[in-house]
């Protein structure tokens, strides 16, 4: 799971969010969560310095939102 996630994170925020949606939200990630994740990544440009670690941080954040429990 790690390498496809890191590759998507390196490609772009949208590619990463699409991957998360497909893998963890059955392709039904709510638009609000998509927007929040884009802002989280865009507002922290240092995140690209360590894609492996930071992609896991964004994943952890996404999976602790109430949206994950609802769409699961």
C-alpha positions, 0 to 999 in steps of 0.5 A, a space after each residue: 500500500 505504501 508505494 502507490 500512496 507515496 507515488 500519488 502524493 508526489 504526483 499532485 494533491 489531486 492524485 493523492 486525494 483521488 487515491 485516498 478516496 478510491 482506497 479508503 472511501 469507496 470512491 465517495 469522499 465528500 467534497 468538503 473533505 476533499 477541499 480540506 485535504 487540498 488546503 491542508 497540503 497546499 498550505 504546507 509546502 514543506 510537506 513535499 520534503 518527505 512524501 513517505 512520512 507526510 502522506 501517512 500524516 494526511 492519511 491519518 488525518 483523513 481517517 480520523 475525520 467523522 467522514 471516514 466513519 460515515 462513508 465506511 
